[in-house]
Amino acid sequence: MQVFVKAVIAYQKKLNSSTTSVPRPLKLDQAMEKKRKNIIRSFFLARNIYTTGQRMNPSKESELQAGAEFLEV
């Protein structure tokens, strides 16, 4: 999971340094919107773990899985 956390931070830095405009979001069906929210939550948790330096709560590990799977694709 440490690799995932570092990947999230690197991706966030890449987005922040990008000067291109962000396209308008697509209209997603309910299932895709739920997946999107899970991935965003996963990235948010990973960023917080990284920036605060706190140990990960084992109950939250499953929430990071969605983001890890997203980055594997």
N, C-alpha and C positions, 0 to 999 in steps of 0.2 A: 504493500500500500504506500510505502514511502516514495516509490517511483511515481505512482499516480499523483501524489500530492505535488511532487516537483514538476510533473507535466502540467498540472493545472496552473501553477504559478508561471511557468514558462509561456503557456498559452495566453494567460491574462496579460503578461508583459507584451507579448506580440500584438495582441489586440489594442493595447493602450498606445503602442508606438505606431500603429498603422494610421496612415493618413487618408485611406480610402473611405468613402461613405458607406454606411451600413444600409443594405437593401431593406425594403419593407418586409416585415414578416409574412409568411404564408399563412393562410387559413388552415388550421389543422383540425382533424376530427377528434373526438373525445379521447380515443385511445392514444393517439399520437401526442396530444396535449399532456396527458398524464405521464407518458414516457419523458417528454421534454422537461416537465416539472421535476421528475425524479432525478434526471441528469443534472439539472441546475442545482437542486438541493445537495446532490453529491459533491459538485464542484465547490459549493459554498462551505460545506463541512470540511472538505480537504483544505481549502484556503485557510479556514480558521485554525485547523490543527497545525498547519505549517506556520502561520504568523504568530500564534500564541505560544508555540512550542510545547503545548500540553500533550499529554499522552492521550491516545484515542480510547474512548470508552468502548469496550467490546460490544455493547448493544448497538452501537452506531456503525460497526463495521459493515453490516449488510447494506446500510444506506450508501456506502461508498462504492458498492459493487456496480451500480448502474453507470457511474462515471467511468469506472475502470473498464467495463465492457465497451462503452462508447469509444474510448480511446484505442481499444484493441482493433476496432474495425477500420 
